[in-house]
Amino acid sequence: MPAGRSHYFTNARSIAAGDLLEGLMVSEPEPTPDRPKSLKLLPRITAEALRMVWAASPRMLIASIALKLINGAGLAAALIFGRDLIGSVLTADTAGSTPGIGAVAPQLATVVGIIAVLGLVTAAGREVREILSETTARHAKQAIIDVARRVELSAYETPSFHDRLVRAASGEHRPIQMVDGLIGTIGAIASIAGIVVALLAIQPWLVPLLFLAGLPLLLGVMKAGQAMFGFHMRMTTVARARSYLYRLLTEKDPAKEVRAFGLGEYLSARHTVLYDQHMTELRKTTRKRFRIAVFSTFGLSVALGAGMGGLLALALSGRLEMAETATAAGALLILGERIMTTVGSIGDMYEAGLFVEDFTTFLATAPQTHGSSGSQPAPANFDRITVDNVTFTYPAAGTPALHGVSLEIKAGQVIALVGENGSGKTTLAKLLSRLYLPKTGVIAWDGVDIAELDATQLHRRIAVIFQDFARYDLTARENIGLGAVEQIDDLEAIAAAASHAGADRYLAELPSGYDTILSPEYDGGRDLSVGQWQRVALARAFIRDAPLIILDEPTASLDPRAEHDLFSRIRTLYKGRTVLLISHRYNTVRDADHIHVLANGRIIEHGNHEQLMASGGVYAELFTLQAAAYTDDARSDPRIRL
C-alpha cells in the first residue's frame, strides 16, 4: 500500500486528487481548443441558437422579444415624461406659484401608467421566458438523444465521446442563454437609443465619452467568457468521475455492496476530493474573471465620474438649467448602467456561444465520426451467415478482442460459442448483432456484407439477450413487450412469451399482474430476483419474431432444474429459427449442431460434441473438468479445486 493510503478514512483531504483519478481510470482532460479572440464567432452561433429556440417554440420566442422591446421603449418613455413632469413643477416654482395637483395630474398619471405597464410587461416576460427555457431544453435534449441513438456502439468505448456527451447534456440550456443575451441586448439597445436621444438634445458630448469607455468592458467580458469555457473543458472528466461516485453512493443497485463492504466512507471521501479539485479550479477561474472585471470596468467608472463632474460644473456656472441637469444626470447614470447591461449581455452571449458551438459540433460530427447505416434493405430471413477472417479491436484496447475469426451459421441450426472469460464470445455476438462493425473481414447474410444493410431493419431480424441484460423500471408487460414494440399492448402475446420463459406464474401473481412496475422505487412496484429477471429477459427475446436468436449466458442466474428445462426445450421453443448460444457451461451446449471453442480471440476448435470429445482437445479437457465437479470422486481429482 502506498504511503498515506492508511490515513484515507481519517483524512480524505490528504489524498491527492491525481491518485483518485488514476484509481478511477478516467482519461486525461481534453485540451482546451483554440477559440477566436474576436466576436466573429458570435453572429453564426447566435443564428444557430436562434434556429434551435425557434424550432422549439416560435410563438414564445416572438413574445419574449416583443416584451423586451416594449420594456426598453417603456423605460425611455418614462424618462422623457418624467423629465417633463419635473420641468413643469420647477417652472411653476421658479415663477413663484405653487402648482396644484390638478395641473400636473395628466403628466403624473402618464408616468404612473407607464411604470405600471412596465411592471406587467416584466412579469409576463418572466413567465414567457420560463416556458421558452424549458421548451428549448427539451428540444436540445431530444437532439442529444437522437445522436446517442445513431452513433455506433463503439463510440461508447472512447472517453472523449463520453466527455463530449456530458458537455452536450450540460449545455442544453446554453441556446436559451444566448437568446436571453440577444433579447437583453436588443432591449438594452432600445432603451439606450431613447436615452441617447435625450442626452444628444441636452449634452451630446456625454454620449461618445461613455461609449468609448465601454470598449474595455466588452473586451473584458469576452476574456471572462473564454476563462469559464476553458474551466468546463478542463473539468469535464473530473465531473464525470464525480457523478459516477455520486451514483454509487445514492442509487439502489450499488447500495447493497456499498453497505456490505462498508464502502460509504471510502467512496464519499473520494467524491469529496474530486469536488475539492473542482472547487479549487473554479476559485482560480472566478478570481481571474474578477481581475478582468476590475480592470475592464475602471474606464467606465472614470467616464461616469467625468460626466457627472462636467454636468455639475455647467449647472453651477449657470449654463445648464436645473431640470436639464437633473434629467441629464439621471440619464447619464442610467446610460452607464445600460451600457454595462448591454456589454454583459453580449458577454453572456459570447460565453454561451462557445458552449453552443461545442454542442452543435457534437451533434454534427458524432454520427459522421462513428459510422452510418447501409442502404440495402435487410432480408426477412437468410440461408446462411458467414463470418470471414474477422478482426476487431475495441477503441480503447491495444490488442484485438477477435483475430482472424471465420465461421458459418446455417439457417435453423443451434450454434454454440464456448470458451473461458475474455475469449471473445460476447464480442463476436455483438458483431453478429451489428452493434459493432469489424475492423477487417466481413460478416455477411447470404453473401451481402451487413455493413451494406439497413442497420435498423437488420436489428429487427435479430433477438439478442446479453448476460448484462437491461432491467427496465417499467411494467412487466413493457419489460417483455420491448422485444417487439408493436406487440407491447398485446397481453396474449406477452403472456405466451412469459410462459415460454417460465416467467408467467410469478408475473401473474404480482399486485397488478403484468401492469406492475418492476421496481420498488415506485408506488405499487415490485422487484424480482436475479433469476426471475433473467426469465423476463428471455421472454423479451421469445416475443420477437426474428430469424436469428442470440442468447449470451441465458441461464447464468437460473437454478440447475430451470437451466436443464430451458436447454432441453430450446429446439422446440425456437423451432424454425437459428440460435446462437453462448455459455461457459459445457454440458449445456452438448446438443448444439456445431460448437466453436474460442481462446484469446481466435477459434481454436470446432465441431459437434462427439467430434470435439473424440479429438481430445481443449473442449474435451474442459468438459471433463466440469463434469468431474458433479461426480462422487470430484474431490479426488487433482485438477479440481473446490
C-alpha positions as CSV (number, residue, x, y, z in Angstrom):
1,M,0.0,0.0,0.0
2,P,1.4,3.4,-0.9
3,A,2.4,5.7,1.9
4,G,-0.5,7.8,3.1
5,R,-3.3,5.4,2.0
6,S,-3.7,4.1,5.5
7,H,-4.9,7.6,6.5
8,Y,-7.6,7.6,3.8
9,F,-10.6,7.3,6.1
10,T,-9.3,9.6,8.8
11,N,-8.3,12.4,6.5
12,A,-9.8,12.2,3.0
13,R,-8.4,15.6,2.0
14,S,-4.9,14.3,2.4
15,I,-5.2,12.1,-0.7
16,A,-4.0,13.6,-3.9
17,A,-6.8,14.1,-6.5
18,G,-4.4,12.7,-9.1
19,D,-4.3,9.4,-7.2
20,L,-8.1,9.2,-7.2
21,L,-8.3,9.9,-10.9
22,E,-5.8,7.2,-11.5
23,G,-7.8,4.8,-9.4
24,L,-11.0,5.6,-11.4
25,M,-9.1,5.1,-14.6
26,V,-10.6,8.3,-16.1
27,S,-9.0,9.8,-19.2
28,E,-6.9,12.9,-19.3
29,P,-9.0,16.1,-19.7
30,E,-9.3,17.2,-23.3
31,P,-7.1,20.2,-24.1
32,T,-8.9,23.4,-24.4
33,P,-9.2,24.1,-28.1
34,D,-8.2,27.4,-29.5
35,R,-11.1,29.8,-29.7
36,P,-11.3,33.0,-31.7
37,K,-10.5,36.1,-29.7
38,S,-12.9,38.3,-31.6
39,L,-16.6,38.4,-31.9
40,K,-16.5,36.9,-35.4
41,L,-17.9,33.7,-33.9
42,L,-21.0,35.4,-32.5
43,P,-23.3,36.1,-35.5
44,R,-23.0,32.5,-36.8
45,I,-23.6,30.9,-33.4
46,T,-26.3,33.3,-32.5
47,A,-28.1,32.4,-35.7
48,E,-27.7,28.7,-34.8
49,A,-29.1,29.3,-31.3
50,L,-32.0,31.3,-32.6
51,R,-32.7,28.5,-35.0
52,M,-32.8,26.0,-32.2
53,V,-35.0,28.2,-30.0
54,W,-37.3,29.0,-32.9
55,A,-37.7,25.3,-33.7
56,A,-38.6,24.7,-30.0
57,S,-41.3,27.4,-29.8
58,P,-41.5,30.2,-32.4
59,R,-44.5,31.9,-30.7
60,M,-42.8,32.1,-27.3
61,L,-39.6,33.5,-28.9
62,I,-41.6,36.2,-30.7
63,A,-43.5,37.0,-27.5
64,S,-40.3,37.2,-25.4
65,I,-38.5,39.5,-27.9
66,A,-41.6,41.7,-28.2
67,L,-41.9,42.1,-24.4
68,K,-38.2,43.0,-24.1
69,L,-38.7,45.7,-26.8
70,I,-41.8,47.1,-25.0
71,N,-39.9,47.1,-21.8
72,G,-37.0,49.1,-23.3
73,A,-39.2,51.6,-25.1
74,G,-41.3,52.0,-21.9
75,L,-38.2,52.9,-19.9
76,A,-37.3,55.6,-22.4
77,A,-40.8,56.9,-22.4
78,A,-40.8,57.0,-18.6
79,L,-37.6,59.1,-18.6
80,I,-39.0,61.6,-21.2
81,F,-42.4,62.0,-19.5
82,G,-40.7,62.1,-16.1
83,R,-38.4,65.0,-17.3
84,D,-41.5,66.9,-18.5
85,L,-43.2,66.4,-15.1
86,I,-40.1,67.6,-13.2
87,G,-39.8,70.5,-15.6
88,S,-43.4,71.6,-15.1
89,V,-43.0,71.6,-11.3
90,L,-39.7,73.5,-11.4
91,T,-41.0,76.1,-13.9
92,A,-44.0,76.8,-11.8
93,D,-41.8,77.1,-8.7
94,T,-39.5,79.5,-10.4
95,A,-42.4,81.6,-11.4
96,G,-43.4,82.0,-7.8
97,S,-46.6,80.0,-8.0
98,T,-47.5,76.7,-6.3
99,P,-48.9,74.3,-8.9
100,G,-51.9,72.3,-7.9
101,I,-52.0,68.6,-8.3
102,G,-54.6,69.1,-11.0
103,A,-52.2,71.0,-13.2
104,V,-49.7,68.1,-13.3
105,A,-52.2,65.3,-12.9
106,P,-52.2,64.2,-16.6
107,Q,-48.4,64.1,-16.7
108,L,-48.2,62.2,-13.3
109,A,-50.9,59.7,-14.5
110,T,-48.9,59.1,-17.7
111,V,-45.7,58.4,-15.7
112,V,-47.5,56.1,-13.2
113,G,-49.3,54.3,-16.1
114,I,-46.0,53.7,-17.9
115,I,-44.5,52.3,-14.7
116,A,-47.5,50.0,-14.1
117,V,-47.3,48.7,-17.7
118,L,-43.6,48.1,-17.3
119,G,-44.3,46.0,-14.2
120,L,-46.9,43.9,-16.1
121,V,-44.6,43.5,-19.0
122,T,-41.7,42.4,-16.8
123,A,-43.9,39.8,-15.0
124,A,-45.2,38.5,-18.3
125,G,-41.7,38.3,-19.7
126,R,-40.5,36.2,-16.7
127,E,-43.3,33.6,-17.4
128,V,-42.7,33.5,-21.1
129,R,-39.0,33.1,-20.6
130,E,-39.6,30.1,-18.2
131,I,-41.7,28.3,-20.7
132,L,-39.3,29.1,-23.5
133,S,-36.4,27.9,-21.5
134,E,-38.0,24.5,-20.7
135,T,-39.2,24.0,-24.3
136,T,-35.7,24.8,-25.6
137,A,-34.0,22.5,-23.1
138,R,-36.4,19.7,-24.2
139,H,-35.6,20.3,-27.8
140,A,-31.9,20.2,-27.1
141,K,-32.2,17.1,-25.0
142,Q,-34.1,15.4,-27.8
143,A,-31.3,16.3,-30.3
144,I,-28.7,14.7,-27.9
145,I,-30.9,11.6,-27.6
146,D,-31.2,11.3,-31.4
147,V,-27.4,11.5,-31.7
148,A,-26.9,8.9,-28.9
149,R,-29.3,6.5,-30.8
150,R,-27.5,6.9,-34.1
151,V,-23.8,6.5,-33.2
152,E,-22.0,3.2,-33.4
153,L,-21.8,1.4,-30.1
154,S,-18.0,1.6,-30.3
155,A,-18.3,5.4,-29.6
156,Y,-19.2,4.5,-26.0
157,E,-15.9,2.8,-25.6
158,T,-14.0,6.1,-26.0
159,P,-13.5,8.5,-23.1
160,S,-13.6,11.5,-25.5
161,F,-17.1,10.7,-26.6
162,H,-18.3,10.5,-23.0
163,D,-16.7,13.9,-22.3
164,R,-18.4,15.4,-25.3
165,L,-21.7,13.8,-24.4
166,V,-21.6,15.1,-20.9
167,R,-20.8,18.6,-22.0
168,A,-23.6,18.5,-24.6
169,A,-26.1,17.4,-21.9
170,S,-24.9,20.1,-19.5
171,G,-25.1,22.6,-22.3
172,E,-28.7,22.1,-23.2
173,H,-29.6,25.4,-21.6
174,R,-27.0,27.4,-23.5
175,P,-29.0,28.2,-26.6
176,I,-31.7,29.9,-24.5
177,Q,-28.9,31.8,-22.6
178,M,-27.7,33.1,-26.0
179,V,-31.2,34.1,-26.9
180,D,-31.7,35.7,-23.5
181,G,-28.4,37.6,-24.1
182,L,-29.7,38.6,-27.5
183,I,-33.0,39.7,-26.2
184,G,-31.3,41.5,-23.3
185,T,-29.0,43.2,-25.8
186,I,-31.9,44.3,-28.0
187,G,-33.9,45.6,-25.1
188,A,-30.9,47.4,-23.7
189,I,-30.1,48.9,-27.1
190,A,-33.7,50.0,-27.4
191,S,-33.5,51.8,-24.0
192,I,-30.1,53.1,-24.8
193,A,-31.4,54.6,-28.0
194,G,-34.0,56.6,-26.1
195,I,-31.6,57.8,-23.5
196,V,-29.0,58.7,-26.2
197,V,-31.7,60.8,-28.0
198,A,-32.4,62.6,-24.7
199,L,-28.7,63.2,-24.0
200,L,-28.0,64.4,-27.5
201,A,-30.7,67.0,-27.0
202,I,-29.2,68.1,-23.7
203,Q,-25.4,67.5,-23.6
204,P,-24.3,65.5,-26.7
205,W,-20.6,65.3,-25.5
206,L,-21.6,62.7,-22.9
207,V,-22.6,60.0,-25.4
208,P,-19.2,59.3,-27.1
209,L,-17.5,59.6,-23.7
210,L,-19.4,56.6,-22.3
211,F,-19.4,54.5,-25.5
212,L,-15.6,54.8,-25.7
213,A,-15.3,53.8,-22.1
214,G,-17.4,50.7,-22.8
215,L,-14.9,49.2,-25.2
216,P,-12.6,47.8,-22.5
217,L,-15.6,46.4,-20.8
218,L,-16.5,44.5,-23.9
219,L,-13.0,43.0,-24.2
220,G,-13.2,42.1,-20.6
221,V,-16.4,40.1,-20.8
222,M,-15.1,38.2,-23.8
223,K,-12.0,37.2,-21.8
224,A,-14.1,36.2,-18.9
225,G,-16.3,34.0,-21.1
226,Q,-13.2,32.3,-22.5
227,A,-12.0,31.6,-19.0
228,M,-15.2,30.0,-17.9
229,F,-15.4,27.9,-21.1
230,G,-11.9,26.7,-20.5
231,F,-12.7,25.7,-16.9
232,H,-15.6,23.5,-18.1
233,M,-13.5,21.9,-20.8
234,R,-10.7,21.1,-18.3
235,M,-13.0,19.7,-15.7
236,T,-15.3,17.5,-17.8
237,T,-13.6,14.2,-17.0
238,V,-13.4,15.1,-13.3
239,A,-17.1,16.0,-13.4
240,R,-17.9,12.6,-14.9
241,A,-15.9,10.8,-12.2
242,R,-17.6,12.8,-9.5
243,S,-21.0,12.0,-11.0
244,Y,-20.2,8.3,-11.1
245,L,-19.2,8.3,-7.4
246,Y,-22.4,10.1,-6.5
247,R,-24.5,7.5,-8.3
248,L,-22.6,4.7,-6.4
249,L,-23.5,6.4,-3.1
250,T,-27.1,7.2,-3.8
251,E,-28.6,4.6,-6.2
252,K,-30.3,1.3,-5.3
253,D,-28.3,-1.2,-7.3
254,P,-24.8,-0.5,-5.8
255,A,-26.3,0.2,-2.3
256,K,-26.1,-3.5,-1.2
257,E,-22.4,-3.9,-2.0
258,V,-21.6,-0.4,-0.7
259,R,-23.1,-1.3,2.6
260,A,-21.9,-4.9,2.8
261,F,-18.3,-3.9,2.3
262,G,-18.6,-0.6,4.3
263,L,-17.6,1.5,1.3
264,G,-19.6,4.5,2.1
265,E,-16.9,6.5,3.8
266,Y,-14.3,5.5,1.3
267,L,-16.4,6.5,-1.8
268,S,-17.6,9.6,0.0
269,A,-14.1,10.7,0.6
270,R,-13.1,10.1,-3.0
271,H,-16.1,12.2,-4.0
272,T,-15.1,15.0,-1.6
273,V,-11.6,15.1,-3.0
274,L,-12.8,15.4,-6.6
275,Y,-15.3,18.1,-5.5
276,D,-12.5,19.9,-3.8
277,Q,-10.5,19.8,-7.0
278,H,-13.5,21.2,-8.9
279,M,-13.8,24.0,-6.4
280,T,-10.1,24.8,-6.5
281,E,-10.2,25.2,-10.2
282,L,-13.5,27.2,-10.0
283,R,-12.0,29.6,-7.5
284,K,-9.0,30.1,-9.8
285,T,-11.3,30.9,-12.7
286,T,-13.5,33.2,-10.7
287,R,-10.5,35.1,-9.4
288,K,-9.3,35.5,-12.9
289,R,-12.7,36.8,-14.0
290,F,-12.8,39.2,-11.1
291,R,-9.5,40.7,-12.0
292,I,-10.7,41.1,-15.6
293,A,-13.9,42.8,-14.3
294,V,-11.9,45.2,-12.1
295,F,-9.7,46.4,-14.9
296,S,-12.4,46.5,-17.6
297,T,-14.9,48.5,-15.5
298,F,-12.4,51.1,-14.4
299,G,-12.7,53.1,-17.6
300,L,-16.5,53.3,-17.4
301,S,-16.3,54.4,-13.8
302,V,-13.9,57.2,-14.7
303,A,-16.1,58.2,-17.6
304,L,-19.2,58.4,-15.4
305,G,-17.4,60.4,-12.8
306,A,-16.1,62.8,-15.5
307,G,-19.6,63.2,-17.0
308,M,-21.2,63.9,-13.6
309,G,-18.4,66.4,-12.8
310,G,-19.0,68.2,-16.1
311,L,-22.7,68.4,-15.5
312,L,-22.2,69.9,-12.1
313,A,-19.7,72.4,-13.4
314,L,-22.2,73.5,-16.1
315,A,-25.0,73.7,-13.6
316,L,-23.0,75.7,-11.0
317,S,-21.9,78.1,-13.7
318,G,-25.5,78.7,-14.8
319,R,-25.0,77.4,-18.3
320,L,-27.4,74.5,-17.6
321,E,-30.8,74.6,-16.1
322,M,-31.6,72.5,-13.0
323,A,-34.3,70.4,-14.8
324,E,-31.9,69.6,-17.6
325,T,-29.1,68.9,-15.1
326,A,-31.3,66.5,-13.1
327,T,-32.5,64.8,-16.3
328,A,-29.0,64.6,-17.8
329,A,-27.5,63.3,-14.6
330,G,-30.2,60.6,-14.3
331,A,-29.9,59.7,-18.0
332,L,-26.1,59.5,-17.6
333,L,-26.3,57.1,-14.7
334,I,-29.0,55.0,-16.5
335,L,-26.9,55.0,-19.7
336,G,-23.9,53.9,-17.9
337,E,-25.9,51.1,-16.3
338,R,-27.4,50.2,-19.7
339,I,-24.0,50.1,-21.3
340,M,-22.9,47.7,-18.6
341,T,-26.0,45.6,-19.1
342,T,-25.6,45.5,-22.8
343,V,-22.0,44.6,-22.7
344,G,-22.8,42.0,-20.0
345,S,-25.5,40.6,-22.3
346,I,-23.0,40.4,-25.2
347,G,-20.5,38.7,-22.9
348,D,-23.2,36.2,-21.8
349,M,-23.9,35.6,-25.5
350,Y,-20.2,35.1,-26.3
351,E,-19.7,32.7,-23.4
352,A,-22.8,30.7,-24.1
353,G,-21.8,30.8,-27.8
354,L,-18.6,28.9,-27.0
355,F,-20.7,26.1,-25.4
356,V,-23.3,26.2,-28.2
357,E,-20.5,25.8,-30.8
358,D,-19.3,22.8,-28.8
359,F,-22.9,21.5,-28.6
360,T,-23.6,21.9,-32.3
361,T,-20.2,20.4,-33.3
362,F,-21.1,17.3,-31.2
363,L,-24.5,17.0,-32.9
364,A,-23.0,17.4,-36.3
365,T,-19.9,15.2,-36.1
366,A,-20.8,12.3,-33.8
367,P,-22.9,10.4,-36.3
368,Q,-20.3,11.0,-39.1
369,T,-17.4,10.1,-36.9
370,H,-18.8,6.8,-35.8
371,G,-20.4,5.3,-39.0
372,S,-23.7,5.1,-40.6
373,S,-26.3,2.6,-41.7
374,G,-26.1,0.8,-45.1
375,S,-28.7,1.5,-47.8
376,Q,-29.7,-2.0,-48.8
377,P,-32.9,-3.5,-47.2
378,A,-32.2,-6.3,-44.8
379,P,-33.7,-9.7,-45.9
380,A,-36.6,-11.1,-43.9
381,N,-34.6,-14.3,-43.5
382,F,-31.4,-16.0,-44.5
383,D,-29.9,-19.3,-45.6
384,R,-26.5,-18.8,-44.1
385,I,-24.5,-16.2,-42.2
386,T,-20.7,-16.2,-42.9
387,V,-18.0,-14.7,-40.7
388,D,-14.9,-14.3,-42.9
389,N,-11.5,-13.6,-41.3
390,V,-13.0,-11.0,-38.9
391,T,-10.7,-9.0,-36.6
392,F,-12.0,-6.4,-34.1
393,T,-10.3,-4.2,-31.6
394,Y,-12.1,-2.1,-29.1
395,P,-11.2,1.6,-29.4
396,A,-9.5,1.9,-26.0
397,A,-7.8,-1.5,-26.3
398,G,-4.3,-2.2,-27.6
399,T,-4.8,-5.8,-28.7
400,P,-7.6,-7.3,-30.8
401,A,-10.6,-8.9,-29.0
402,L,-11.1,-11.1,-32.1
403,H,-8.4,-12.0,-34.6
404,G,-9.0,-13.8,-37.9
405,V,-12.3,-15.4,-36.9
406,S,-14.2,-17.4,-39.6
407,L,-17.3,-19.5,-39.2
408,E,-20.6,-20.3,-40.9
409,I,-24.1,-20.4,-39.5
410,K,-26.8,-22.2,-41.4
411,A,-30.5,-21.4,-41.0
412,G,-32.2,-23.5,-38.4
413,Q,-29.1,-24.5,-36.6
414,V,-28.2,-24.2,-33.0
415,I,-24.7,-22.9,-32.8
416,A,-22.7,-22.7,-29.6
417,L,-19.8,-20.5,-28.7
418,V,-17.8,-21.6,-25.6
419,G,-14.5,-20.5,-24.1
420,E,-13.1,-19.0,-21.0
421,N,-13.9,-15.5,-19.8
422,G,-12.3,-12.9,-22.1
423,S,-12.0,-15.3,-25.1
424,G,-14.2,-13.1,-27.3
425,K,-17.5,-14.9,-27.2
426,T,-19.6,-11.8,-26.3
427,T,-17.6,-9.6,-28.7
428,L,-18.5,-12.0,-31.6
429,A,-22.1,-11.9,-30.6
430,K,-22.0,-8.1,-30.7
431,L,-20.6,-8.2,-34.2
432,L,-23.2,-10.7,-35.4
433,S,-25.8,-8.4,-33.9
434,R,-24.4,-5.5,-35.9
435,L,-23.8,-3.5,-32.8
436,Y,-20.2,-3.2,-33.9
437,L,-18.7,-3.5,-37.3
438,P,-15.5,-5.5,-37.9
439,K,-12.2,-3.5,-38.4
440,T,-11.2,-6.1,-41.0
441,G,-13.0,-9.0,-42.6
442,V,-16.7,-9.4,-43.5
443,I,-19.9,-10.7,-41.8
444,A,-22.4,-11.4,-44.5
445,W,-26.1,-12.5,-44.7
446,D,-26.4,-14.7,-47.8
447,G,-23.3,-13.0,-49.3
448,V,-24.2,-9.4,-48.5
449,D,-21.9,-7.5,-46.1
450,I,-24.0,-6.4,-43.1
451,A,-22.3,-3.0,-43.3
452,E,-24.3,-2.5,-46.5
453,L,-27.6,-3.5,-45.0
454,D,-30.0,-1.0,-43.3
455,A,-29.0,-1.3,-39.7
456,T,-32.4,-0.6,-38.2
457,Q,-34.0,-3.3,-40.4
458,L,-31.3,-5.8,-39.6
459,H,-31.7,-5.2,-35.8
460,R,-35.4,-6.2,-36.2
461,R,-34.3,-9.5,-37.7
462,I,-32.2,-10.3,-34.5
463,A,-33.3,-11.0,-31.0
464,V,-30.4,-10.8,-28.6
465,I,-30.2,-11.1,-24.8
466,F,-26.8,-10.3,-23.3
467,Q,-25.6,-11.6,-20.0
468,D,-25.8,-8.0,-18.7
469,F,-29.3,-7.6,-19.9
470,A,-31.3,-4.5,-19.1
471,R,-33.8,-4.2,-16.2
472,Y,-36.2,-1.5,-17.1
473,D,-38.1,0.4,-14.4
474,L,-41.3,-0.2,-16.4
475,T,-44.2,-2.6,-16.1
476,A,-43.7,-6.3,-16.6
477,R,-45.8,-6.0,-19.8
478,E,-43.4,-3.4,-21.1
479,N,-40.3,-5.3,-20.0
480,I,-41.3,-8.2,-22.2
481,G,-43.1,-6.1,-24.9
482,L,-40.0,-4.1,-25.6
483,G,-38.7,-7.1,-27.5
484,A,-41.4,-6.3,-30.1
485,V,-42.7,-2.8,-29.5
486,E,-45.6,-3.4,-32.0
487,Q,-46.9,-6.0,-29.6
488,I,-46.4,-4.1,-26.4
489,D,-50.2,-3.9,-25.8
490,D,-50.9,-7.5,-26.9
491,L,-51.3,-9.1,-23.5
492,E,-51.9,-12.5,-25.0
493,A,-48.6,-12.5,-26.9
494,I,-46.8,-11.2,-23.9
495,A,-48.2,-13.8,-21.6
496,A,-47.3,-16.5,-24.2
497,A,-43.7,-15.3,-24.2
498,A,-43.6,-15.2,-20.4
499,S,-44.9,-18.8,-20.4
500,H,-42.2,-20.0,-22.8
501,A,-39.6,-18.4,-20.5
502,G,-41.2,-19.8,-17.3
503,A,-42.0,-16.3,-16.0
504,D,-45.8,-16.4,-16.3
505,R,-46.5,-17.8,-12.9
506,Y,-44.8,-15.2,-10.7
507,L,-45.6,-12.3,-13.0
508,A,-49.3,-13.1,-12.9
509,E,-49.2,-13.1,-9.1
510,L,-47.8,-9.5,-8.9
511,P,-50.2,-6.9,-7.3
512,S,-51.2,-5.5,-10.7
513,G,-50.2,-8.5,-12.8
514,Y,-48.4,-7.6,-16.0
515,D,-49.1,-3.9,-15.3
516,T,-46.9,-3.9,-12.1
517,I,-43.8,-1.7,-12.3
518,L,-40.8,-3.9,-11.8
519,S,-39.1,-1.5,-9.4
520,P,-39.6,-0.9,-5.7
521,E,-38.8,2.8,-6.3
522,Y,-42.4,3.5,-7.4
523,D,-45.7,3.1,-5.6
524,G,-47.0,-0.4,-6.1
525,G,-43.8,-1.6,-7.7
526,R,-42.0,-4.8,-7.0
527,D,-38.5,-6.1,-7.6
528,L,-37.6,-9.5,-8.9
529,S,-34.8,-11.9,-8.0
530,V,-31.9,-12.1,-10.4
531,G,-33.2,-15.5,-11.8
532,Q,-36.7,-14.1,-12.3
533,W,-35.2,-11.1,-14.1
534,Q,-33.3,-13.4,-16.4
535,R,-36.6,-15.2,-17.3
536,V,-38.2,-11.8,-18.1
537,A,-35.2,-11.1,-20.4
538,L,-35.7,-14.4,-22.1
539,A,-39.3,-13.7,-22.6
540,R,-38.3,-10.4,-24.3
541,A,-36.3,-12.5,-26.8
542,F,-39.2,-15.0,-27.2
543,I,-41.7,-12.4,-28.3
544,R,-39.5,-11.0,-31.1
545,D,-40.3,-12.8,-34.3
546,A,-36.7,-12.8,-35.5
547,P,-34.9,-15.4,-37.6
548,L,-31.7,-15.1,-35.6
549,I,-31.7,-15.6,-31.8
550,I,-28.5,-14.8,-29.8
551,L,-28.5,-15.9,-26.2
552,D,-25.4,-14.8,-24.2
553,E,-25.2,-16.9,-21.0
554,P,-29.1,-17.2,-20.9
555,T,-29.1,-19.4,-17.8
556,A,-26.3,-17.8,-15.7
557,S,-28.8,-16.9,-12.9
558,L,-31.1,-19.8,-13.2
559,D,-31.2,-22.8,-10.9
560,P,-30.0,-26.2,-12.3
561,R,-33.5,-27.5,-12.8
562,A,-34.6,-24.4,-14.7
563,E,-31.4,-24.4,-16.8
564,H,-31.9,-28.0,-17.8
565,D,-35.5,-27.4,-18.7
566,L,-34.6,-24.4,-20.9
567,F,-31.9,-26.2,-22.8
568,S,-33.9,-29.4,-23.2
569,R,-36.6,-27.4,-24.9
570,I,-34.6,-24.9,-26.9
571,R,-35.2,-26.5,-30.3
572,T,-38.9,-26.7,-29.6
573,L,-39.1,-23.1,-28.3
574,Y,-37.2,-21.7,-31.3
575,K,-38.4,-24.2,-34.0
576,G,-37.6,-22.8,-37.4
577,R,-35.2,-20.2,-36.1
578,T,-31.4,-20.0,-35.8
579,V,-30.0,-19.9,-32.3
580,L,-26.5,-18.7,-31.3
581,L,-25.9,-19.9,-27.8
582,I,-23.0,-18.5,-25.7
583,S,-22.1,-20.4,-22.5
584,H,-19.2,-21.3,-20.3
585,R,-21.1,-24.4,-19.0
586,Y,-20.1,-27.1,-21.5
587,N,-22.8,-29.6,-20.5
588,T,-25.5,-27.1,-21.7
589,V,-24.3,-26.9,-25.3
590,R,-23.6,-30.6,-26.0
591,D,-26.7,-30.9,-28.1
592,A,-25.8,-28.0,-30.4
593,D,-25.4,-28.7,-34.1
594,H,-22.0,-27.1,-34.1
595,I,-19.7,-25.8,-31.3
596,H,-16.9,-23.3,-31.7
597,V,-14.3,-23.0,-29.0
598,L,-12.7,-19.6,-28.6
599,A,-9.4,-18.7,-26.8
600,N,-7.7,-15.3,-26.9
601,G,-10.0,-14.0,-29.6
602,R,-9.5,-17.0,-32.0
603,I,-11.5,-20.1,-32.8
604,I,-9.2,-22.9,-31.8
605,E,-11.6,-25.9,-32.3
606,H,-15.0,-26.5,-33.8
607,G,-17.3,-29.5,-34.4
608,N,-20.2,-31.2,-32.7
609,H,-19.9,-32.6,-29.2
610,E,-18.9,-36.1,-30.2
611,Q,-16.2,-34.8,-32.6
612,L,-14.7,-32.4,-30.1
613,M,-14.7,-35.1,-27.4
614,A,-13.0,-37.5,-29.7
615,S,-10.3,-35.0,-30.6
616,G,-9.2,-34.8,-27.0
617,G,-8.5,-31.1,-27.3
618,V,-9.4,-28.1,-25.1
619,Y,-13.2,-28.7,-25.3
620,A,-12.8,-32.3,-24.2
621,E,-10.5,-31.3,-21.3
622,L,-12.8,-28.5,-20.0
623,F,-15.9,-30.6,-20.5
624,T,-14.3,-33.4,-18.4
625,L,-13.2,-30.9,-15.8
626,Q,-16.7,-29.5,-15.4
627,A,-18.3,-33.0,-15.4
628,A,-15.9,-34.2,-12.8
629,A,-17.1,-31.5,-10.4
630,Y,-20.5,-33.2,-10.3
631,T,-19.3,-36.7,-9.8
632,D,-18.7,-38.5,-6.5
633,D,-14.9,-38.6,-6.9
634,A,-14.6,-34.9,-7.7
635,R,-12.7,-34.2,-4.6
636,S,-10.0,-36.8,-5.5
637,D,-9.4,-35.3,-9.0
638,P,-6.2,-33.2,-8.7
639,R,-7.4,-30.9,-11.4
640,I,-10.5,-29.8,-9.4
641,R,-10.2,-27.1,-6.8
642,L,-13.5,-26.7,-5.0
